[in-house]
Amino acid sequence: MAKKREPFELGGTLVTAGTQATVRLPVARLYNDTPVDLQVEVFHGNKAGPELLVCAAIHGDELNGIEICRRLQGRINPKALSGTVLMVPVVNVFGFIQKSRYLPDRRDLNRCFPGSEKGALTSRLAHLVTRELVSRATHILDLHTGAIHRDNLPQIRCNTDDEVLMGMARAFGAPLIMHSDAKGNSLRGYAAKAGVPCILYEAGEALRFSDAAIRTGLKGAVNLLRHLGMQKGRLSRGGTDVAAARSYWIRSEADGLVLQKVKLGQRVNKGNILAYLASPHSQDTLPIRSPSDGIVIGITNIPVTNEGEGLYHIAQFAGDEIEIVNEQLDEFLMEYA
């Protein structure tokens, strides 16, 4: 008879094999003495396997990942699971309460890892996440959205030179894979230093739900579980095997109104007009042209701008790879039209 798997311990709670439990890790207290906890959903499989950390809302106003986590809980059966899933739908509980990217000390949590037990509030939360969760994980899926008033095409960001990360990225099945060097004090940057493979899913806009972003993220998370051998089943079709060679922002050349002429996910050629800039008091307009061939992977949603602000994020591809990606994107955009 096979030996039963040992329980998983987190925050003083023992989660037996084949079960799911909610564990609350104390973070701090609000001004009115109300306790604030980091809520972790633990799915401890019957069989040994990887320990996957799935986390969302490191920036408290990025909501799509929260809904992805909520739906993903219904897709995990701990009795049939190999390994353990640690799921944190809301990492930045303070920012989530205030609908803010930041914590009360105005720091960005994703620039504070691994944190410090004696540091500022943001640093202490980063330390808690590092000590209790990152240190236990063998793989990490970090869920994000674009900033406020900016919409991102669903994409995976990782070091595309790393075979393990590219395997995870391809399995996820997002319509775009972006090479991105991890910033040193981000969760992904710290994970890289610690030798824990971490991919970042970026999709949609802060403070808004996007059906395409949520459904793509849910499918990708399930695909990742299957890729890692934690769940049985075939990977869902879709996504791309091609990574963008580079990307850049096109910035506003003047102040005024933004009259957009392209959409998110659209292919553009060098010289194409992306938008016109106009003064509220004049009929004159200034065209904004694409300096290269590429695909629009990020776009501003607010139709006013100051000089120097980012308007469009353009991804470039090597050789004929743009044709492959463009064809796959057309299928993706039609599915969610």
Disulfide bonds with the S-S distance in Angstrom:
none
